[in-house]
Amino acid sequence: MKSQGGHFNKIIINRILATFLLMFVAIGIAMFLGIPNPETLLLIVLVMITSIFGMESGIVSIVMLVLYVMYFYSAEHSFLLYNRGTELAKVIVTALCSLICLLFCSLVIHKRLSKR
């Protein structure tokens, strides 16, 4: 007989793996279509994943989103070298907006669950 905690951990791990795959597909679509501002598409996916799977999955989404945006806007895809300050500013703004989206979604979900 398995404990409740073990089952809960498997659910979280499955959600995180599903999140990784969904974000990987979304990033692949953004790259394939050559979307000029991929952070908008990926922010939508982040909000959807966070609202469906929860905060843990949202954190995985943010990490993947920020890493891809760092890659996308960096000079020669070096992650840390940027030609202009505006590209670095886009990365910073995307990271902050992603964090705000995660916190807002988590707050709304927690508030709705606490009313039940």
Secondary structure as GFF3:
##gff-version 3
##sequence-region A 1 116
A	DSSP	alpha_helix	4	33	.	.	.	ID=ss1
A	DSSP	alpha_helix	38	53	.	.	.	ID=ss2
A	DSSP	alpha_helix	55	73	.	.	.	ID=ss3
A	DSSP	three_ten_helix	75	77	.	.	.	ID=ss4
A	DSSP	alpha_helix	85	115	.	.	.	ID=ss5
###
